[in-house]
Amino acid sequence: MLAAMPPSPSIRPLGSAPPLRDRGDACPGALRLHAAADGLLARVRVPAGDLTVRQAMALADAAEQLGDGFLSLTSRGNVELRGLPDGCDGRLAGLLGDAGLLPSARHERIRNILASPLAGLDRHTPADVRWWARRLDALLCASESATALSGRFLFVLDDGRGDVAALGGDVSLVAEREGAGECTDGDGGTALLRVGDDPAALRIAGPDAPRAALAAAEAFLTAAEASGTGAWRVRELPAEHALTARDVAGALRTAGIAATHVPDGARPFTAPAGPAPAGADSSAPGVVEGADGRHALAVLAPLGRLSAAQWRLLTATAAQHGSGELRLTPWRGVVLPGLPAAAAAGRLAALSAAGLITDPSSPWHRLGACTGRPGCAKSRTDVRADLAQAVAAGAPVPGGSPAPAPGAPVYWSGCERRCGHPHGTWVDVLATADGYQVSVVRPDASPATQETRPQ
């Protein structure tokens, strides 16, 4: 099935009216393909970014046999395949289905689950929320009502370090450090649940977290239907139908889930509680030391794009030296867990030689770009080529000046849709008819209200 790609919602100015949706969303999936300028596009949901070696190999096969030979990583830890030919949907579904990447055809576009990539891997993880992700995915795929969620609706599961909590989840869960212990299978600890931008939260028992997340999503569907606006996401609900933690508490009571209202629950969703421990930056490339003596490798894909050869090297490293799994990150990276300490540095060097970003000092670290031309007809220019030229010249922000927000991600976009842009504070490099325009985007304001510097 082909889908027309709707405009990605650009950053809405504060106080503006929520959009009115007169149809369902048309986000692409693995079974609903989008017709792009460079061929058909498939977006394969990978809940929590977790892939087995077999699944990773299936994606490489699909890219080589059906696509353009590359795999694109998204800001939600999913995979896109581009350059697909007409009539390939049956073969693609077969490849993905055989690898277990399509557990439910009716639910494949709503399996949008982000989880802390280093959960359970480094020395500072308070809880392994990956269990929550696996259980939530199973509950979603078994839920009839969940099929009404849009392909944009997002679940975020944070292990307490605050790395993914602020990435715009519709339903967010954060493991609390106190009482979380070392639970790795969901059998203990507590979590805070939050919906949209409501500053309040609900404290629930860790084992109840997956069911609570689904109940919150179902509460959103009820609110969206009552609003009559066709809202796709929690933030799109009009004020008179806004979904709050208190509303969700009622849904949890109905589901038999105990919850305590926390009026000021926003803080754990914007930053980790207490000082950030050393090595807690899960967006940075490098070697991650584990508490069990095993190490993980974290690498980034330049502009989120990997050749099939690079992908197969990552897969082989996971199979031969690691635990046999790969974790995709919302920073368009890959984490390979379970390597012996003695092998980690050598394997990381091999990945660096293959063109992957393995060092935080790389000029490509924290740089991103939309697809641009020729893949997207709406783009004004080939932003990736322009960015590559700018990096080669030592000026990733046009104009030659340092980034106006030191340390913030820099993202180049070919049009106002800014597809795939970061969250939080970031530097917006936008292609216009008069060249590139640079601005700083902050969570509490839109690009138009920032210090803008046309180039």
C-alpha positions as CSV (number, residue, x, y, z in Angstrom):
1,M,0.0,0.0,0.0
2,L,1.3,3.5,-0.9
3,A,0.9,6.5,1.4
4,A,1.1,10.2,0.6
5,M,3.5,11.7,3.1
6,P,1.8,14.5,5.1
7,P,3.8,17.5,6.2
8,S,5.7,16.7,9.4
9,P,4.4,19.1,12.1
10,S,6.8,21.9,12.4
11,I,7.4,23.4,15.8
12,R,4.1,25.1,16.8
13,P,4.5,28.5,18.4
14,L,3.4,28.8,22.0
15,G,-0.3,29.6,22.3
16,S,-1.2,28.6,18.8
17,A,-4.3,26.6,18.2
18,P,-3.9,22.8,17.9
19,P,-4.4,21.4,14.4
20,L,-7.6,19.9,13.1
21,R,-7.0,16.5,11.5
22,D,-9.6,15.6,8.9
23,R,-8.1,12.2,8.2
24,G,-5.8,9.6,9.7
25,D,-2.1,10.0,9.6
26,A,-0.2,8.7,6.5
27,C,3.1,7.9,8.1
28,P,4.9,5.2,6.2
29,G,5.4,1.8,7.6
30,A,6.8,-1.6,6.5
31,L,3.5,-2.4,4.8
32,R,2.4,1.1,3.8
33,L,5.1,2.5,1.6
34,H,5.7,6.1,0.7
35,A,6.4,7.3,-2.8
36,A,9.5,9.5,-2.5
37,A,11.5,11.2,-5.3
38,D,14.1,8.3,-5.2
39,G,11.6,5.5,-5.1
40,L,9.4,3.9,-2.5
41,L,10.3,4.2,1.2
42,A,9.6,1.8,4.0
43,R,9.9,2.6,7.7
44,V,10.4,-0.5,9.8
45,R,9.5,0.0,13.5
46,V,12.1,-1.4,15.9
47,P,10.6,-1.1,19.4
48,A,13.3,0.1,21.9
49,G,15.7,-0.2,19.0
50,D,16.3,-3.9,19.8
51,L,17.5,-6.1,17.0
52,T,18.7,-9.7,16.9
53,V,21.5,-10.6,14.5
54,R,19.0,-12.5,12.4
55,Q,16.7,-9.4,12.2
56,A,19.6,-7.1,11.3
57,M,20.7,-9.5,8.5
58,A,17.1,-9.4,7.1
59,L,17.2,-5.6,7.0
60,A,20.5,-5.7,5.2
61,D,19.1,-8.3,2.7
62,A,16.1,-6.0,2.1
63,A,18.3,-3.0,1.5
64,E,20.5,-4.8,-1.0
65,Q,18.0,-7.0,-2.8
66,L,15.1,-4.4,-3.0
67,G,16.4,-1.0,-2.0
68,D,19.3,1.3,-2.8
69,G,21.8,-0.6,-0.6
70,F,21.6,1.8,2.4
71,L,19.8,1.8,5.7
72,S,18.7,5.1,7.3
73,L,18.4,5.4,11.1
74,T,15.6,7.6,12.4
75,S,15.3,9.9,15.5
76,R,13.0,7.2,17.0
77,G,15.5,4.4,16.6
78,N,13.7,2.9,13.6
79,V,15.1,1.9,10.2
80,E,14.1,3.3,6.8
81,L,14.7,1.6,3.5
82,R,14.8,3.8,0.4
83,G,14.9,3.4,-3.4
84,L,12.4,0.5,-3.3
85,P,10.8,-0.5,-6.6
86,D,7.1,-0.7,-7.4
87,G,5.6,-4.0,-6.6
88,C,8.1,-5.0,-3.9
89,D,5.8,-4.9,-0.9
90,G,5.1,-8.6,-0.9
91,R,8.8,-9.6,-1.0
92,L,9.6,-7.0,1.6
93,A,6.9,-8.2,4.0
94,G,8.2,-11.7,3.5
95,L,11.7,-10.8,4.4
96,L,10.7,-8.8,7.5
97,G,8.0,-11.2,8.6
98,D,10.3,-14.3,8.5
99,A,12.8,-12.4,10.8
100,G,10.1,-11.6,13.3
101,L,10.0,-7.8,12.5
102,L,6.3,-7.9,11.7
103,P,4.5,-9.5,14.7
104,S,1.2,-7.9,13.8
105,A,0.4,-6.4,10.4
106,R,-2.4,-4.2,11.9
107,H,-0.1,-2.8,14.6
108,E,3.2,-2.4,12.7
109,R,3.0,1.4,12.4
110,I,2.1,2.1,16.1
111,R,5.1,0.2,17.6
112,N,6.9,3.5,18.4
113,I,8.7,2.8,21.6
114,L,11.9,4.6,22.6
115,A,14.0,3.3,25.5
116,S,17.3,4.3,27.1
117,P,19.9,2.6,24.8
118,L,22.4,1.9,27.6
119,A,19.8,0.5,30.1
120,G,21.4,-2.5,31.9
121,L,24.7,-2.0,30.2
122,D,26.8,0.6,32.0
123,R,27.8,0.9,35.6
124,H,25.3,3.5,36.5
125,T,22.0,2.0,35.2
126,P,19.4,2.0,38.0
127,A,17.0,-0.3,36.1
128,D,16.7,-2.2,32.9
129,V,13.6,-0.7,31.3
130,R,14.0,-2.9,28.2
131,W,11.7,-5.4,29.9
132,W,9.1,-2.7,30.0
133,A,9.6,-2.1,26.2
134,R,9.2,-5.8,25.3
135,R,6.1,-6.2,27.5
136,L,4.5,-3.0,26.2
137,D,5.1,-4.0,22.6
138,A,3.4,-7.4,23.2
139,L,0.4,-5.6,24.9
140,L,0.2,-3.1,22.0
141,C,0.1,-5.9,19.4
142,A,-2.6,-7.7,21.3
143,S,-4.8,-4.6,21.7
144,E,-7.7,-4.0,19.4
145,S,-8.2,-0.4,20.5
146,A,-4.5,0.4,20.0
147,T,-4.9,0.1,16.2
148,A,-6.5,3.5,16.3
149,L,-3.3,5.2,17.4
150,S,-1.5,7.2,14.8
151,G,1.9,6.3,13.4
152,R,3.3,9.4,15.2
153,F,2.2,8.5,18.7
154,L,5.3,7.8,20.8
155,F,6.1,5.9,24.0
156,V,9.3,6.8,25.8
157,L,10.9,4.6,28.5
158,D,13.8,6.2,30.5
159,D,15.9,4.2,32.8
160,G,16.4,7.2,35.2
161,R,19.4,8.9,33.6
162,G,17.2,11.4,31.7
163,D,18.6,10.6,28.2
164,V,15.3,10.0,26.4
165,A,12.7,11.4,28.8
166,A,12.7,14.8,27.1
167,L,12.4,13.5,23.5
168,G,8.7,14.3,23.1
169,G,6.9,11.2,24.2
170,D,3.1,11.1,24.3
171,V,3.3,8.6,27.1
172,S,6.6,8.7,29.1
173,L,7.8,6.4,31.8
174,V,10.9,7.1,34.0
175,A,12.4,4.6,36.3
176,E,13.0,6.1,39.7
177,R,16.5,5.8,41.1
178,E,15.4,5.3,44.7
179,G,14.0,1.8,45.0
180,A,14.8,0.8,41.5
181,G,17.6,-1.5,42.7
182,E,19.1,-3.7,40.1
183,C,15.9,-5.1,38.7
184,T,16.3,-6.5,35.2
185,D,13.1,-8.3,34.6
186,G,10.5,-5.8,35.7
187,D,10.0,-7.4,39.1
188,G,10.6,-4.3,41.2
189,G,11.1,-0.6,41.5
190,T,8.8,2.3,40.8
191,A,8.2,4.6,37.8
192,L,6.8,8.0,37.0
193,L,4.3,8.1,34.2
194,R,3.6,11.4,32.4
195,V,1.4,12.3,29.4
196,G,2.3,15.0,26.9
197,D,3.5,18.2,28.5
198,D,1.5,17.9,31.8
199,P,4.0,18.7,34.5
200,A,2.3,16.3,36.9
201,A,3.0,12.6,36.9
202,L,1.8,9.3,38.4
203,R,4.0,7.1,40.5
204,I,3.3,3.4,39.8
205,A,5.0,0.1,40.6
206,G,7.6,-1.0,38.0
207,P,5.8,-4.2,37.1
208,D,2.7,-2.2,36.2
209,A,4.5,0.2,33.9
210,P,3.7,-1.5,30.6
211,R,0.0,-1.9,31.4
212,A,-0.1,1.7,32.6
213,A,1.4,3.0,29.4
214,L,-1.2,1.2,27.3
215,A,-4.0,2.4,29.6
216,A,-2.7,6.0,29.2
217,A,-2.7,5.6,25.4
218,E,-6.3,4.3,25.5
219,A,-7.2,7.3,27.6
220,F,-5.7,9.6,24.9
221,L,-7.9,7.9,22.3
222,T,-11.0,8.5,24.4
223,A,-10.0,12.2,24.7
224,A,-9.2,12.5,21.0
225,E,-12.6,11.1,20.0
226,A,-14.4,13.4,22.5
227,S,-12.5,16.5,21.1
228,G,-13.6,15.8,17.5
229,T,-10.3,17.2,16.2
230,G,-8.8,14.0,15.0
231,A,-5.7,14.6,17.1
232,W,-2.8,12.3,16.4
233,R,-0.8,13.2,19.5
234,V,-1.4,14.2,23.1
235,R,-0.1,17.8,22.5
236,E,-2.6,18.2,19.7
237,L,-5.6,17.9,22.0
238,P,-7.5,21.3,22.5
239,A,-7.4,22.8,26.0
240,E,-10.9,21.7,26.9
241,H,-10.0,18.1,26.2
242,A,-6.4,18.1,27.4
243,L,-5.2,14.8,28.8
244,T,-3.7,15.1,32.3
245,A,-2.2,12.8,34.8
246,R,-5.4,13.0,36.9
247,D,-7.4,11.8,33.8
248,V,-5.0,8.9,33.4
249,A,-5.2,8.0,37.1
250,G,-8.9,7.3,36.5
251,A,-8.1,5.0,33.6
252,L,-5.5,3.2,35.8
253,R,-8.0,2.7,38.6
254,T,-10.3,1.1,36.1
255,A,-7.5,-1.2,35.0
256,G,-6.7,-2.1,38.6
257,I,-3.4,-0.2,38.7
258,A,-2.5,1.7,41.8
259,A,-1.1,5.2,41.2
260,T,0.0,8.2,43.3
261,H,-0.4,11.7,41.9
262,V,2.9,13.6,41.9
263,P,2.2,17.3,41.2
264,D,5.7,18.2,40.3
265,G,6.7,15.2,38.2
266,A,8.3,17.1,35.3
267,R,11.8,17.4,36.8
268,P,12.8,13.8,36.2
269,F,11.6,14.1,32.7
270,T,13.9,17.0,31.8
271,A,17.1,16.0,33.6
272,P,18.4,13.1,35.6
273,A,17.9,13.4,39.4
274,G,21.1,14.4,41.0
275,P,24.5,14.8,39.4
276,A,24.9,13.0,36.1
277,P,27.2,10.1,36.6
278,A,30.4,9.7,34.5
279,G,29.8,7.9,31.3
280,A,26.0,8.5,31.3
281,D,25.8,10.3,28.0
282,S,24.2,7.6,25.8
283,S,24.3,9.9,22.8
284,A,28.1,9.8,22.7
285,P,30.1,7.3,20.7
286,G,32.9,5.2,22.2
287,V,33.4,2.3,24.6
288,V,30.9,1.8,27.4
289,E,32.2,-0.1,30.5
290,G,29.8,-2.5,32.1
291,A,29.4,-3.5,35.7
292,D,30.0,-7.2,34.7
293,G,33.3,-6.6,33.1
294,R,31.8,-6.7,29.6
295,H,31.9,-3.7,27.4
296,A,29.5,-2.2,24.8
297,L,30.5,-0.2,21.7
298,A,28.5,2.9,20.8
299,V,28.8,4.3,17.3
300,L,27.0,6.8,15.2
301,A,26.0,6.7,11.5
302,P,27.2,9.8,9.6
303,L,23.9,11.7,9.0
304,G,22.1,8.6,10.0
305,R,22.9,6.7,6.8
306,L,24.7,3.3,6.7
307,S,25.7,1.3,3.7
308,A,24.7,-2.4,3.7
309,A,28.5,-3.2,4.1
310,Q,28.7,-1.1,7.2
311,W,25.5,-2.6,8.6
312,R,26.8,-6.1,8.0
313,L,30.1,-5.3,9.8
314,L,28.1,-4.1,12.8
315,T,26.0,-7.3,12.7
316,A,29.1,-9.5,12.4
317,T,30.7,-7.7,15.3
318,A,27.6,-8.3,17.4
319,A,27.5,-12.0,16.4
320,Q,31.2,-12.8,16.7
321,H,32.3,-10.6,19.6
322,G,29.2,-9.4,21.4
323,S,26.0,-10.7,22.8
324,G,24.3,-11.2,19.5
325,E,22.1,-8.1,19.7
326,L,22.1,-4.5,18.3
327,R,20.5,-1.5,19.9
328,L,19.5,1.4,17.7
329,T,19.5,4.8,19.3
330,P,17.4,8.0,18.8
331,W,20.7,9.7,17.9
332,R,21.0,7.6,14.8
333,G,23.5,5.3,16.3
334,V,24.0,1.7,17.1
335,V,25.1,0.1,20.4
336,L,26.7,-3.4,20.4
337,P,26.5,-5.0,23.9
338,G,28.5,-7.8,25.5
339,L,32.0,-7.5,24.1
340,P,35.0,-8.8,26.2
341,A,37.0,-5.9,27.5
342,A,40.1,-7.0,25.7
343,A,38.3,-6.9,22.3
344,A,36.5,-3.6,22.6
345,A,39.2,-1.2,21.5
346,G,40.1,-3.3,18.5
347,R,36.6,-3.7,17.3
348,L,35.9,0.0,17.8
349,A,38.9,0.8,15.6
350,A,37.6,-1.5,12.9
351,L,34.3,0.2,12.9
352,S,36.0,3.6,12.7
353,A,38.0,2.4,9.7
354,A,34.7,1.5,8.0
355,G,33.5,5.1,8.3
356,L,31.4,5.1,11.4
357,I,31.6,7.8,14.1
358,T,33.4,6.3,17.1
359,D,34.9,9.4,18.8
360,P,32.9,12.3,20.4
361,S,35.5,14.7,18.9
362,S,34.5,13.8,15.4
363,P,33.3,16.9,13.4
364,W,30.2,14.8,12.5
365,H,29.2,14.3,16.1
366,R,25.9,16.1,16.8
367,L,25.4,17.0,13.1
368,G,22.2,15.9,11.3
369,A,20.3,16.6,8.2
370,C,17.0,15.7,6.5
371,T,17.0,13.6,3.4
372,G,17.1,16.6,1.1
373,R,17.4,16.3,-2.7
374,P,17.4,14.2,-4.7
375,G,15.5,11.9,-2.3
376,C,12.9,14.5,-1.3
377,A,11.2,16.6,-4.0
378,K,10.1,19.2,-1.4
379,S,13.6,20.0,-0.4
380,R,15.1,23.2,-1.9
381,T,18.6,21.7,-2.2
382,D,20.9,18.8,-1.6
383,V,21.4,19.6,2.1
384,R,23.6,16.6,2.8
385,A,26.0,17.5,0.1
386,D,26.0,21.1,1.3
387,L,26.6,20.0,4.9
388,A,29.5,17.7,3.8
389,Q,31.1,20.6,2.0
390,A,30.6,22.8,5.1
391,V,32.2,20.2,7.4
392,A,35.2,19.8,5.0
393,A,35.6,23.6,5.2
394,G,35.5,23.4,9.0
395,A,32.2,25.4,9.3
396,P,29.2,23.1,10.1
397,V,27.2,26.2,10.8
398,P,26.9,28.5,7.7
399,G,28.7,31.8,8.0
400,G,31.9,30.4,9.6
401,S,30.9,31.4,13.2
402,P,30.7,28.9,16.1
403,A,27.3,27.3,16.8
404,P,25.2,30.0,18.6
405,A,24.3,27.3,21.2
406,P,27.5,25.5,22.2
407,G,27.1,21.8,22.5
408,A,23.6,21.7,21.0
409,P,22.9,19.5,18.0
410,V,23.1,21.2,14.6
411,Y,20.4,20.1,12.1
412,W,20.2,21.1,8.4
413,S,16.8,21.1,6.7
414,G,15.8,21.5,3.1
415,C,12.3,23.0,3.9
416,E,10.2,24.3,6.7
417,R,9.0,20.8,7.6
418,R,12.4,20.1,9.2
419,C,11.8,16.3,9.1
420,G,13.6,14.4,11.8
421,H,14.8,17.5,13.7
422,P,16.1,17.0,17.3
423,H,14.3,17.8,20.5
424,G,15.2,20.3,23.2
425,T,17.6,23.1,22.2
426,W,19.2,22.8,18.8
427,V,20.7,24.9,16.0
428,D,18.3,25.1,13.0
429,V,20.0,25.5,9.6
430,L,17.2,26.0,7.1
431,A,17.4,26.2,3.4
432,T,15.5,29.2,2.0
433,A,15.2,30.8,-1.4
434,D,18.0,33.2,-0.3
435,G,20.4,30.7,1.1
436,Y,20.7,29.1,4.6
437,Q,19.1,30.7,7.6
438,V,20.4,29.9,11.1
439,S,18.5,30.1,14.3
440,V,18.5,28.6,17.8
441,V,15.4,26.5,18.7
442,R,14.5,26.2,22.3
443,P,11.8,24.0,23.9
444,D,9.7,27.1,24.9
445,A,9.7,28.9,21.6
446,S,9.5,28.4,17.9
447,P,12.3,29.0,15.3
448,A,10.7,32.2,14.2
449,T,11.1,33.8,17.6
450,Q,14.8,32.9,18.0
451,E,17.9,34.9,17.2
452,T,17.9,34.3,13.4
453,R,20.8,34.9,11.1
454,P,20.1,34.7,7.4
455,Q,23.1,33.4,5.3
